[in-house]
């Protein structure tokens, strides 16, 4: 291991980019270029601040962001070092026997048939779910369209807070949308103005190096994934999904003829060593793995992209909930590391409201042109008035202000969960849900008991396609108020096995 290194760093106070971001970018580029190597010790924040003639806060903010991304690691009483980028897990991350990943699972594509009880069946299967290791729940059990009864607290994930919007801004946007005359031609890419605004939003909020030529306006991540699958998948092509993972992604890929292959995850996200070489598409959630909450560190991100380059697979990055991070700035999107191998999907469903129905698909212009042709052939489109209303929200800055308000509100709810349930809660740095690991036999009794106390909870079981390997609760805090979250957490705490 080498001693600490002197760094050729320069910061421009007249640049529009904040000093902490400039410093983080230069350190990150130094590691990529080999100027900073694994195990090298960086100067202390105090001495580096003195060297650059900036406040210590600038340096600590840059260091914190690089810690979060996995570029740096701290060693107690020793200092700050360039992290090992050989793919080993980051020191200090929690280890858990709750995660027991198995080999990738290959399943035949869903043929669209359902049994009498409404459960999906696969070709050649007997009763629903036979051969998958566990029953496939009926659609009604995992897509709940009705609000909970009065007095019931809903802590299931996937539901944002829709009551905190700015009513005046909302009405102003829709009045502007009403001024738009009916259009005879529907652009499969979306309105040019909205594409420009979304590209600027993604550059600002997610460090995505994209222009309007890279952006297609969709109706959400499900719509975007369906368009990608319809464009890239041929019948029987391998389509990888995380296990446990987002159920809708499995259904979308299977409906487009994909041979769904479940791929293991751990506390940090998808396990690259567990990926087979015959996938054409891999769907992943690297910023906040759904539902376990891990964030993919830089070493594993680079191995994932190397795998994609070697196998020719396309990585589909679902960037859901990425605007909501609480300890550091949002992690840069995986797309920014290799735009040629990654398709980025995003949506306003969580940041604004599900019924807005606006999302985005970011890809190379060449791939986007292929998707546009497929989309036109499917007569798929995004509502023009809705695109206009969202354009107004973006252009006026109202959406950014809404995101800042909601980030603070969600941070309070997350803090209440951590305070009540302690260090056993994982996935707390981002998103609108956390994961609480439990012994396998304790999960269902706790959920049933909580329901009797008026608290609705979700488990990891329904997010698995095969046998359950990660046991616990997926606790969402998007749709419950701060007071409701605190009340529900008191119920959960009292029901925990070691309470």
Buried (B, 14 or more C-beta within 10 A) or exposed (E): EEEBBEBEBEBEEEEEEBBBBBBBBBBBEBBBEEBBEBEBBBBBBEEBBEEBEBEBEBBBBBBBBBBBBBBBBBEEEEEBBBBBBEEEBBEEBEEBEBBEBEEBBEBBBBBEEBBEEEBBBBEEBEEBBEEBEEEBBBEEEBEBEEEBEEEBBBBBBBBBBEEEBBEEBBEBBBEBBEEBEEEEEBBBBBBEBBBBBBBBBBBEBBBBBBBBEBBBBBBBBBBBBBBBBBBBBEEEBBBBBBBBBBBBBBBBBBBBBBBBBBBBBBBBBBBBEBBBEBBBBBBBBBBBBBBBBBBBBBBBBBBBBBBBEEBEBBBBBBBBBBBBBBEBBBBBBBBBBBBEBBBBBBBBBBBBBBEBBBBBBBBBEEBBBBBBEBBBEEEBBBBBBBBBBBBBBBBBEBBBEBBEBBBEBBBEBBBBBBEBBEEBBBBBBBBBBBBBBBEEEBBEEBBEBBEEBBBBBBBBBBBBBBEBBBBBBBBBBBBBBBEBBBBBBEBBEEBBEEE
